Structures are given as C-alpha cells and as structure tokens.
Amino acid sequence: MSSLEQLKLSKIIWNASTGSQEKKVALPFLQASIDKALQGGLAQYGLLNFHTYSGSGELSFLSSVIKAARQEGQYIALINPPGQPNTHWFQRDICSSDYLFCVHSSENSQNLWAFEQCIMSGVCAVVLAWNLTATSQQLRRCHVKATQHGCKAIWFSSPNTQQSAIQTPCSEQLALYKKEQQWYLDVLKQQGGWPQMGIQINNPMPISNNVINRTLHASVLSTAINH
C-alpha cells in the first residue's frame, strides 16, 4: 500500500471530488438547480459572502435560507441595511418583528463591530450586513465566530468590490446577477464542493424592474426591506 493510500485511509487527506467527509447540514433555497449545485444548500453556520446590488431582491431570494436557519426565539439582525425593514414582509415570510432588529451607523467601524457582536451573541440565528468594508483578517474572524456560535452570517457586497474566492474567508461565496431576461447565480466558492457558474434561477424580483438595469444600485432599497 502506497503512502498516499495510507493517508486517504486515515482520512488525513481525501479526493477533492468527494467533498467534505462529514454530511453537511444544509439550508436550502428550495430551487432544485441551486440546491443541487450547493449539495443541498448553504452550510448551516459560517459566513456567506454574497455579491449582488442592493435592490436585486436579495432578501426575498434568501427567505427560505433565513427561515430554515432560525429556530423559535432566535433573532434576525440587519446591519446597515439600505432602508427601513418591511416588518409586514418579515411577519409573513420569516418571523415576528419582535425578533428583528437593525443597526444603523454612519461609521463603518461601528457597523463592523455590531456585526461581529451579533454573531457572537448566541441569540441571533442570522446576521446580515450591507456594504461594509473589512479586511480578510476581519472576515476570517467573523467566519470563525459564526461557526463557533452557531450563526449564519451573510455579508452583502457590490460585484464591483468582488474579491478572489480563494482570498475570501467564508463557507460560500455567491454572485447574483441578470442577463437580458434571465437571472443567474454563480457559486464562486463552497465548502466541500466545486464552483458552479451560470446557474439559471428564479428570483422574486421582477426582471422588468429597471433598478437592476442601472450601473449604480447602492442607494436602492431591497424588495424585502421596502417594497
């Protein structure tokens, strides 16, 4: 038996095509094409780095994931959202507004601090942050803390600031975008799996909405935040 085979048997190494040796607890999108590409869905805990423009229906798109991540009594935290939360939408699709809170600050450092504190609180099932700036070291710390404290952290950023998937510490890195009359999702990185590009998907945001045809989207409200 070769040394390589001995290492495989000891589970010190494994073939990349086999993915993780432990069965992943997945948070599904409930869209077959996405869940197949992600081996059932997103990892239950850790950091999702999501590249999309504000106003692309990002919260509606993630609603099944957020709902699956949350257990009774847990909170959803929104850090620096691009508008006021639509509590009626959350009440209908996710949870009571009693379990929803937001943090707004003009200072990036304060928003980043709030993001990390919510992750470590132990009471937040999902913590979402929009348009913040962080180093790779800070993102790595958030990813590790989210895994340790049983939280799904979601970091929204503009495609214009997209970092290399290799350089971004996270469990998944996704990109949501539209070409002509079709929505697509790129899986740039996933834990225990391969990248998947150009997945055709259904997105709740109507493709006729001219918000997504603009080059500047940062000030536009998300569908679920203010519809």
N, C-alpha and C positions, 0 to 999 in steps of 0.2 A: 504494500500500500504506500502510495506516494505521500510526501509531507503535506501537499495541498489537500489530498483527500482526507488526511487525518484532521486537518484544520476545519474542513467542512463538517466532518462528523462531530467534532467538539463544539460546533456552532459558533466558533470564533469568527469565521467568515462564511458568506453564502453568495450564491449567484445573484446578481442584481435583478435578473428577471423573475426571481421568486419573491421579491419584495420582502417585507418585514416578516420575521419568524413568529410574531405574535399577532393574533387576529385583532384587527382594528375595530374599535367601537366607533361606528360611523354616524355622522349627522347628515341625513340625506337631503338632496334638493327635490326629490320626487319627480325628477325628469330623467328618463332612462339613459339618455345619451351622456348626461353629466355624471350620474351616479356610476355608470359603467367605467367612465374614464378615471373616476376618483376611487375606484374599488369600493363602492358603496356610499361614498360621501366624504365629507370633511372629517379629519381627526377630531375626536370629542374635545380634546384640550389642546392648548398651544396657540400660536399666533398665525392668523391668516393675513397675508399681505395682498390686498385687493386693489388692482389698478383699474379705475374707471372714473368718468367725470361725474361730479355731483349733478343730479338730475337725470341719471340714467336708469332710474327705478331700482337703485341698488338695494334698498331695504325690502321692497316688495319681492325682489328676486331672492333675497336671503331669508324670507319669512319662515319657510319650513325648517331651515337650519337653526334659526334662533329659537323657534318653538320647540324643536327637538332637544336643544341644549339645556333648556330651562326646566327645572323641577319646581314643584309647588313651594311658594315662599321665597324663591330666589329673585334677584333684581336684574334689570337690564340698565346698563349705564351708557349714556351717549356723551362723548367728549367732543366739544367744539363742533356740533352739528351745524349744517349750513342754513338752519331755520328752526322755527319752533316745532316741537313734536306734534303730530296729529294724534291726539290721545284717542280719538274715535277709531282710527285705524289700528292702533295698538290694542285697544279693548276688544276689537272684533277678531283680529288675527293672531295676537301674541299673548297679551296679559293685561290685567287691570293697570290703569295708570298709577295706582298706589305702589306698584313695583317698578316704576320707571322714573329715572331722574337724569338730569342733564347738568353738565358743567360747561360754562362759557367763560373764557378769559381772553383778554387781548394779548396775553403773554404766552408764547409757545412753551416756555419752561414750566409755567403753571399748569397748562393743559397736559403736558407730558407727565408731570408729577401726578396729576389726578388720574391719568390713565393707568399708571403703574400702581397707585394706591388702590384703585378699584379692583384691579386684577388680584391684588394680594389680600383683599378684604375678606375673602371666604364666603361672601354673601351674594356676589354677582356671578350669574351664570354666563353672561355675555357682556363684554365691554367693547364698544365701538368708538373709533376716533377718526376724525376727518382732517385732512390737510395739515398735519403736524410735521415738524422736522425733527429727525433723530439720527444719531449715528448708528452704525452697525452694532456697536457695543451696547447701546441703549436698547435697540430692538432685540438683540440676543437676550438681554436681561429680562425684557418683557415676555419673550417666548418661554424662557425657562421658568419664570414665576407663574405664568399662566398654566403651564404643565403641572407644576408643583401644587398649585392652589385650586386645581380643578375648574379652570375658567377657559372659555373660548374668547380670545381677544381678536378683534377684527380691525385692521389698520387700512383705512381708505387713503389712496394717494392718486394723484393725477398720472395718466400714462406718460406725460412729459417728464416726470421725475422717476420713471421706471429704472430700477437698479438691476444689475445682473442677478439672475436667480441663484447663482452659486454664492454671491456675496450677501444675500438677504437671509438672515437667520429666521426661519419660520417653518411651520409644518406644511403650509401650502402657499403658493403664490399664483394668483389668478388674474386674468385680464378680461374684462367685459367690453365689447365694442360692437358697432353696427357697420355693415357694408351694404349700401343700397337698401334693399327691403328685408334684410336678414340680420338677426342678432347672432353673435358668435362668442364663444368662451375659449380662451387659451389657458391650459393648465401648464404654467411655466415651471412649476416645481411642486412635487408632492412627496410626502414621507412614505418611503417604501414602494414607490412607483415611478413610472416614466412620465416625462412631459407629453402632453397631448394638445395639438394645435388645431384651431379652426373647427371646434365643435359647434354644430348648428343647434340653437336652443330657442326656447320660448321665453320671452321676457315680458313681464306685466306692463312695462312702459310702452305705450303705443308708438310704433315706429314713425307715425305721422307727426309726432311732436317735434317741432323744429328746434327745441332746446338742444337735442343731441346732434344737430347738424351745424352747430356753431363751433368755433375754434376755442372760445373762452366759455367755460362752464362753471367756474369755481363759485360764482355768486348765485347760481340757480339752485332752487330748493329741490331736494329729493322728493319723489312722488309720495313716499310714506311719511315724510316729515311735514309736508304742507301741500295737500292735494286740493 
